[in-house]
Amino acid sequence: MSNASPARPKKFTVPRFLAAKAKKQKITMLTAYDYLSAKILDEAGLDCLLVGDTLGMVVQGKSTTLPVTVDEMIYHGEIVSRAVQRALIIVDMPFMSFHVSPAQALENAGRILKETGADAVKLEGGVNQAKTIEAIASADIPVMAHLGLKPQSVRALGGMGKIQRDEDQLIADALAAERAGAFGILLEMITAPIAQKITDTVTVPTIGIGSGPGCDGQVLVTPDMLGMNADFHPRFLKKYASFASEMTTAVQAYANDVREGAFPDESHSHS
Ligand code: KIV
């Protein structure tokens, strides 16, 4: 019998992320916020985990991502990093952590990388954030751009459902992000033909959510795809499980057992 510990899986690095596009290998990404879920997602073989600022909504129960802070992103980013061996970990830069100046953005991106152990950051913007993306990328901090539906712009756009659909602007944004040094571009809620065009135009991988099958990879918010929110049924979402109802059934079974004295029984007790 060998005492050797199991080999560590080969890390999905930024160069591997970039190479996937040339090899036409679809990139898999889900969001992660906590240790046990991140460990399961990593061991299931996902390429990338996004510590998204959606944590403001799905973890904290807030109505937008706006209140999320850099310290909260670092708190969750560090937890996820500790759980992960293989996946590329990307941490969102929250609202107002990169808007003041490229120097402020660089400082916060640096903090996120240093204090979480993550591999990269993501920020919302294209042409309007090109200087910021350039400042972060030139410090060798991998940075992903996020275009289309930009949840951090909810107040300016007048609602969550307002989506940037201007093809020329989207292509200009994608090209500006790539030129500035972004290693990838997340496309949220863009029509499938425009997402395909952007994917064919840029050399870095695109990751889509609600943007059709033409992107180089796909991302979903994990609690959404697991069916944790029974009342959330947007068209783009495919639910792969019904965790809300499974959890309700399990919790009710436990409560019934306790009320009826069926749990704990002898097999769950120390003699
Ligand atoms: O913050 C987030 O979870 C995102 C999603 C669009 C994937 O950016």
Boltz pocket constraint, residues with backbone or C-beta under 6 A from the ligand:
constraints:
  - pocket:
      binder: B
      contacts: [[A, 31], [A, 50], [A, 51], [A, 52], [A, 53], [A, 54], [A, 55], [A, 92], [A, 146], [A, 188], [A, 209], [A, 219], [A, 220], [A, 221]]
      max_distance: 6.0
